[in-house]
Amino acid sequence: MNNLKGTTVFAGVAVLALVILANVVLFKVDQRQQALVVRFGDPVRTVLTPGLHMKSPFETVLKFDKRNIALNANEEEVTAADQERLVVDAFVRYRITDPRQFYRTLGTESVAKDRLESIVNAALREEVGRSNSEDVIAGKRAQVMAAIRAKVARQVAAGDLGVQIIDVRIKRADLPPANEQAVFERMQTARKQEAAELRAMGEQKRREIVATAYEEAETIRGDADAQRAQLFASSFGRDPAFASFYRSMQAYEASLGKGDTTLVLSPDSAFFRYFEKGPAG
């Protein structure tokens, strides 16, 4: 009986020892994670495959997120190229690509957050300082963000931090409340001035087009009158009687065409000869 009891206790102690040993030498890596095995503060190896893995009792395991990590930078008040102050709120997405280098240069994600936020804020100040406030707020925000993203990516790569910058975006870029009304009025005035200049240019262009068209029309009319005079001269030369009749018809039209002309003439006046005799005169 005592032997059986001793055996049971021994088995229980052995199982407990195995559980403790397994807990010391085994570790699990989730599919969303990557692990770094560290021995006395020095990185030994990187574990990228999910599952159950082994380590020595003298080693510790640090786990890092394998997915994209979002970082919301603190709101910053920066000065644009036109000396307008803007309140800019940005965020960063990055990924830990080299856990060993990440551990050596940054150590933890909290330290990484502070370091990346400092880099992003410096890039924000530099690029926004090169752009007008209107471009940052609406006009060319995409270009400004692309320049900031490229600059942050270059600095991170040069620092060999073990991370990759996925994206940098400006979530919000607004004027401080105290400046909004004044800037809005200035922007409105500038837009009105631009519209007036465009209208003036359009009016000038219209006048040029009308003047050109009038000149061309006068040229065509002059050519037509010259051809008409030439035809009349040729016709009148061949038939003097027709020429006299045509000129009389023009005189009748000029004198009586409006219907409000009063003439006092003798009935046998030469003016009326074609009324009596017709073209034969």
C-alpha positions as CSV (number, residue, x, y, z in Angstrom):
1,M,0.0,0.0,0.0
2,N,2.8,2.4,0.9
3,N,4.7,1.4,-2.3
4,L,1.6,2.2,-4.4
5,K,1.1,5.5,-2.7
6,G,4.8,6.4,-3.2
7,T,4.6,5.4,-6.9
8,T,1.5,7.7,-7.3
9,V,3.2,10.6,-5.7
10,F,6.3,10.1,-7.8
11,A,4.3,9.9,-11.0
12,G,2.5,13.1,-10.1
13,V,5.7,14.9,-9.4
14,A,7.1,13.6,-12.6
15,V,4.1,14.8,-14.6
16,L,4.3,18.2,-12.9
17,A,8.0,18.4,-13.7
18,L,7.3,17.6,-17.3
19,V,4.6,20.2,-17.5
20,I,7.0,22.8,-16.0
21,L,9.8,21.7,-18.3
22,A,7.5,21.8,-21.4
23,N,6.4,25.3,-20.4
24,V,10.0,26.4,-20.2
25,V,11.3,24.8,-23.4
26,L,8.2,25.0,-25.7
27,F,6.5,28.0,-27.1
28,K,3.8,28.6,-29.6
29,V,3.8,31.1,-32.4
30,D,0.4,32.3,-33.8
31,Q,0.0,32.6,-37.6
32,R,-0.4,36.4,-37.1
33,Q,2.9,36.6,-35.2
34,Q,6.7,36.2,-35.7
35,A,9.1,35.4,-32.8
36,L,12.6,36.3,-31.8
37,V,14.5,33.9,-29.5
38,V,16.8,35.9,-27.2
39,R,19.6,34.5,-25.0
40,F,21.0,36.7,-22.3
41,G,19.8,39.8,-24.2
42,D,21.3,38.7,-27.5
43,P,19.0,37.6,-30.4
44,V,19.7,34.0,-31.4
45,R,17.2,33.2,-34.1
46,T,14.0,34.3,-35.7
47,V,10.9,32.1,-35.9
48,L,8.5,33.0,-38.8
49,T,6.5,29.8,-39.1
50,P,3.4,29.3,-36.9
51,G,3.2,26.3,-34.6
52,L,5.0,24.8,-31.6
53,H,8.7,25.4,-31.3
54,M,11.5,24.6,-28.8
55,K,14.0,26.7,-27.0
56,S,16.5,26.2,-24.1
57,P,15.5,27.2,-20.6
58,F,18.0,30.0,-20.7
59,E,16.3,31.7,-23.7
60,T,13.3,34.0,-23.8
61,V,10.9,34.6,-26.7
62,L,9.7,37.9,-27.9
63,K,6.7,38.0,-30.2
64,F,6.0,40.7,-32.8
65,D,3.0,41.3,-35.0
66,K,3.4,40.0,-38.5
67,R,0.5,42.1,-39.9
68,N,0.5,45.8,-40.8
69,I,0.6,48.0,-37.7
70,A,-1.3,51.3,-37.6
71,L,0.2,54.3,-35.9
72,N,-1.7,57.5,-35.3
73,A,0.7,60.4,-35.1
74,N,0.0,63.2,-32.7
75,E,-1.8,66.2,-34.0
76,E,0.8,68.8,-35.2
77,E,0.4,72.5,-35.9
78,V,2.7,73.4,-38.9
79,T,3.4,76.4,-41.0
80,A,2.8,76.2,-44.8
81,A,4.8,78.0,-47.5
82,D,2.3,80.9,-47.5
83,Q,2.8,81.4,-43.8
84,E,-0.6,80.0,-42.9
85,R,-0.7,77.7,-39.8
86,L,-2.4,74.3,-40.3
87,V,-3.5,71.7,-37.8
88,V,-2.3,68.4,-39.4
89,D,-3.3,64.9,-38.3
90,A,-1.5,61.9,-39.9
91,F,-1.3,58.2,-39.6
92,V,1.3,55.6,-40.6
93,R,1.0,51.9,-41.5
94,Y,4.2,49.8,-41.2
95,R,5.3,46.2,-41.0
96,I,8.1,44.6,-39.0
97,T,10.1,42.8,-41.7
98,D,13.2,41.9,-39.7
99,P,12.5,41.1,-36.0
100,R,16.2,40.7,-35.1
101,Q,17.1,44.2,-36.5
102,F,13.9,45.7,-35.0
103,Y,14.9,44.3,-31.6
104,R,18.4,45.7,-31.9
105,T,17.5,49.2,-33.0
106,L,14.1,49.8,-31.4
107,G,13.5,47.0,-29.0
108,T,9.7,47.3,-28.5
109,E,6.7,48.6,-30.4
110,S,6.3,51.5,-28.0
111,V,9.8,52.7,-28.8
112,A,9.1,52.1,-32.5
113,K,6.0,54.3,-32.2
114,D,7.9,57.2,-30.7
115,R,10.7,56.9,-33.3
116,L,8.4,56.6,-36.3
117,E,6.2,59.4,-35.0
118,S,9.2,61.7,-34.8
119,I,10.3,60.8,-38.3
120,V,6.7,61.4,-39.7
121,N,6.4,64.8,-37.9
122,A,9.7,66.0,-39.3
123,A,8.7,65.0,-42.8
124,L,5.3,66.6,-42.3
125,R,6.9,69.9,-41.3
126,E,9.3,69.9,-44.2
127,E,6.9,69.0,-47.0
128,V,4.0,71.1,-45.7
129,G,6.5,74.0,-45.4
130,R,7.1,73.7,-49.1
131,S,3.4,73.8,-50.1
132,N,0.7,76.4,-49.9
133,S,-2.1,75.9,-47.4
134,E,-4.7,75.5,-50.2
135,D,-2.7,72.6,-51.7
136,V,-2.4,70.8,-48.4
137,I,-6.1,71.3,-47.5
138,A,-7.5,70.2,-50.9
139,G,-5.7,71.1,-54.1
140,K,-2.6,68.8,-54.1
141,R,-2.9,66.8,-50.9
142,A,-2.2,63.5,-52.8
143,Q,1.1,64.8,-54.1
144,V,2.1,66.2,-50.6
145,M,1.2,62.8,-49.0
146,A,3.3,60.9,-51.7
147,A,6.3,63.2,-51.0
148,I,5.9,62.6,-47.2
149,R,5.6,58.8,-47.6
150,A,8.7,58.7,-49.8
151,K,10.7,60.8,-47.4
152,V,9.7,58.7,-44.4
153,A,10.4,55.4,-46.2
154,R,13.9,56.7,-47.2
155,Q,14.7,57.7,-43.6
156,V,13.5,54.4,-42.2
157,A,15.4,52.4,-44.7
158,A,18.6,54.5,-44.0
159,G,18.2,53.9,-40.3
160,D,17.9,50.1,-40.9
161,L,15.1,49.8,-38.3
162,G,13.8,46.4,-39.5
163,V,10.5,47.9,-40.6
164,Q,8.8,48.7,-43.9
165,I,6.7,51.8,-44.4
166,I,3.4,50.7,-46.1
167,D,1.6,54.1,-46.2
168,V,1.6,57.6,-44.7
169,R,-1.6,59.6,-45.0
170,I,-2.9,63.0,-43.8
171,K,-6.2,62.3,-42.1
172,R,-7.0,65.9,-41.5
173,A,-5.5,69.3,-42.5
174,D,-7.5,72.3,-41.2
175,L,-6.9,75.9,-40.4
176,P,-6.9,76.8,-36.7
177,P,-10.4,78.1,-35.7
178,A,-9.0,81.6,-35.2
179,N,-7.8,81.8,-38.8
180,E,-10.6,80.1,-40.7
181,Q,-12.8,83.1,-41.5
182,A,-9.9,85.4,-42.5
183,V,-8.4,82.7,-44.8
184,F,-11.8,81.9,-46.3
185,E,-12.4,85.5,-47.2
186,R,-9.0,85.8,-48.7
187,M,-9.5,82.6,-50.8
188,Q,-12.9,83.9,-51.9
189,T,-11.4,87.3,-53.0
190,A,-8.7,85.4,-54.9
191,R,-11.3,83.3,-56.7
192,K,-13.3,86.3,-57.7
193,Q,-10.2,88.0,-59.0
194,E,-9.3,84.9,-61.0
195,A,-12.9,84.8,-62.4
196,A,-12.7,88.5,-63.4
197,E,-9.4,87.9,-65.2
198,L,-10.9,84.9,-67.1
199,R,-13.9,87.0,-68.1
200,A,-11.7,89.8,-69.3
201,M,-9.6,87.4,-71.3
202,G,-12.8,85.9,-72.8
203,E,-14.2,89.4,-73.7
204,Q,-10.9,90.3,-75.4
205,K,-10.9,87.1,-77.3
206,R,-14.5,87.7,-78.4
207,R,-13.6,91.2,-79.7
208,E,-10.6,89.8,-81.6
209,I,-12.8,87.2,-83.2
210,V,-15.5,89.7,-84.1
211,A,-12.9,92.1,-85.6
212,T,-11.3,89.4,-87.7
213,A,-14.7,88.2,-88.9
214,Y,-15.7,91.8,-89.8
215,E,-12.5,92.4,-91.7
216,E,-12.9,89.1,-93.6
217,A,-16.6,90.0,-94.4
218,E,-15.6,93.5,-95.6
219,T,-12.9,91.9,-97.8
220,I,-15.4,89.5,-99.3
221,R,-18.0,92.3,-99.7
222,G,-15.4,94.5,-101.5
223,D,-14.4,91.7,-103.8
224,A,-18.1,91.0,-104.6
225,D,-18.8,94.7,-105.3
226,A,-15.8,94.9,-107.6
227,Q,-17.0,91.8,-109.5
228,R,-20.5,93.3,-109.7
229,A,-19.2,96.7,-111.0
230,Q,-17.1,94.8,-113.5
231,L,-20.1,92.8,-114.7
232,F,-22.3,95.9,-114.9
233,A,-19.6,97.8,-116.8
234,S,-19.3,94.9,-119.3
235,S,-23.1,94.7,-119.7
236,F,-23.6,98.4,-120.0
237,G,-21.0,98.6,-122.7
238,R,-22.8,96.0,-124.8
239,D,-26.3,97.5,-124.3
240,P,-26.5,101.3,-123.6
241,A,-30.4,101.2,-123.5
242,F,-30.4,98.6,-120.8
243,A,-27.8,100.6,-118.8
244,S,-30.1,103.7,-118.9
245,F,-33.1,101.6,-117.9
246,Y,-31.2,100.0,-115.0
247,R,-30.0,103.4,-113.7
248,S,-33.6,104.7,-113.9
249,M,-34.9,101.7,-111.9
250,Q,-32.3,102.4,-109.2
251,A,-33.4,106.1,-109.1
252,Y,-37.0,105.0,-108.8
253,E,-36.1,102.7,-105.9
254,A,-34.1,105.3,-104.1
255,S,-36.8,108.0,-104.5
256,L,-40.0,106.0,-104.1
257,G,-38.9,102.9,-102.3
258,K,-39.8,104.0,-98.7
259,G,-43.3,105.2,-99.7
260,D,-43.1,108.5,-97.8
261,T,-41.5,110.7,-100.6
262,T,-43.4,113.5,-102.3
263,L,-42.2,114.6,-105.7
264,V,-43.5,117.6,-107.6
265,L,-42.7,117.0,-111.3
266,S,-44.2,117.8,-114.7
267,P,-46.1,114.8,-116.2
268,D,-43.9,114.9,-119.3
269,S,-40.7,114.9,-117.2
270,A,-37.9,112.5,-118.4
271,F,-38.0,111.0,-114.9
272,F,-41.3,109.2,-115.9
273,R,-40.4,108.1,-119.4
274,Y,-40.1,104.4,-118.4
275,F,-43.5,104.5,-116.7
276,E,-45.0,105.4,-120.1
277,K,-42.9,103.5,-122.6
278,G,-41.3,100.7,-120.6
279,P,-37.8,99.4,-121.2
280,A,-37.9,100.5,-124.8
281,G,-37.7,104.1,-123.5
